[in-house]
Structure formats: structure tokens, C-alpha cells
């Protein structure tokens, strides 16, 4: 029981850290990718 609790908290911390890292990576790359997509799709046309 005790070991299971440790495993759970440890696993959750690892998963949380992984999700945070993925979110950070996506937030940095999303801007670049989004800009490239915008340039390709709209070709300088600024309409939202």
C-alpha cells in the first residue's frame, strides 16, 4: 500500500513534468509553425 502510494505520486510527478515539457515545446514551436502556415495560406493577407 505504502509502496503503491509512492509509485503513484512519483508517476504523477513524472507525467506532470512530461506534460509541462511538451506544452512548453508546443507553445514555442506552435508560434513558428502557425506563422509559417499563416504565410503559406494567406500570403500576407491579414484577416481574422
C-alpha positions in Angstrom: 0.0 0.0 0.0 2.8 2.4 1.0 4.9 1.5 -2.0 1.9 1.9 -4.3 1.3 5.4 -3.0 5.0 6.3 -3.6 4.7 4.8 -7.1 1.6 6.9 -7.8 3.0 10.2 -6.6 6.3 9.6 -8.4 4.5 8.6 -11.6 2.2 11.6 -11.4 5.1 14.0 -10.9 6.9 12.4 -13.9 3.8 12.6 -16.1 3.2 16.2 -15.0 6.7 17.2 -15.8 6.5 15.5 -19.2 3.2 17.3 -20.0 4.7 20.6 -18.9 7.8 19.9 -21.1 5.5 19.0 -24.1 3.3 22.1 -23.5 6.4 24.3 -23.4 7.8 22.7 -26.6 4.5 23.1 -28.3 4.0 26.7 -27.2 7.4 27.7 -28.6 7.1 25.7 -31.8 3.4 26.5 -32.3 4.1 30.2 -32.9 6.8 29.3 -35.6 4.5 26.6 -37.2 1.5 28.9 -37.1 3.4 31.8 -38.7 4.6 29.5 -41.5 1.1 28.2 -42.0 -0.3 31.8 -42.0 2.3 32.9 -44.5 1.5 29.9 -46.7 -2.3 30.1 -46.5 -2.9 33.9 -46.6 0.3 35.1 -48.2 0.4 38.3 -46.2 -3.4 38.8 -46.1 -4.2 39.9 -42.5 -7.8 38.8 -41.9 -9.1 37.2 -38.7 
